[in-house]
């Protein structure tokens, strides 16, 4: 599992959610749903996608190629949303060729309504966090940044989860010098 997804999973579990990770989307050219979570006490269901990079290369974009960075913000994030929460989108048409992701999430939640969340890391480029949140809000997606998730994560005692234990060790021992070393900075 992706480390950022492990952190998000731990956060959700600490908040009372039952979590499924890395759900392969049937007949969808290798797409997967990062996280589906249910909190039965609050009758809440969420589909969570994560896009976190240690060294982001440019702004958030729907496909890897840098030429997509030049699309207007609204269009870039609309296409990103479609690719992550709805289904496959071909670069040429800019519309979904299917709705397999959405269909699988709905099926997993028994046809009940659910929220869409996106966890982002630092982004390259000039898009502000508020601009990104505003555009995704138009698509009913709640955006969290990884630093916000980490600030909401409370781990008491010695955590038995590998990710939680690693975070506790890092928080206990890491210095500014160590941070620079881990990030490949001199």
C-alpha positions, 0 to 999 in steps of 0.5 A: 500500500502507498505510504500516504494511503497508510497514513490516511487509513490510520487516520480514518480507523482512529476516527471510527471507520472500517476501511478497505484499501486498493480495490481493483475496479473491474473491467477498467484498464487497471484502475483502483479505488484507493480507500472505501470507508464506512462509519456505521455509528454515524451512518457515513460512507466515503470514497477517498483518493490520495495524490501525494508525492515527495517531490511533486513535478508541476501542478496537479493534472489528470495525466502524467504528461507535462503538457496537461499542466497548461490546461486551465485549473478548472479543466485540469481538476475536472479531468482529474476528478473524472479519472479518480472518482468516475471512470476512465477518461481518454485524453482526446475526448476529455469525457469519461469512456465509462463510469466503472469507478463510480459504479463500483463504489456505489455497489460497495456501499449498497447503492447508498449515498457517499462522500468523496474525499481527496487527500493531497500532498504539496503541489508544484506550480502556482495553484493555491490550496484554496483554489484547488479546494474551491474547484473540487468543491464544485464536484462535491469533493472534500479536499484535505492536505496531508499535513492536515491529516497528520495534525488530526492524527492522535496516537496514544501509547505505543501504536501496534500499526506499522504506520502508526509506530513509524510515525511515532518513531519519526516524531520522537527522533527526527531533527531538522538535519535528519529531515533534510537528509531524508528529503535528499537536501544538503 
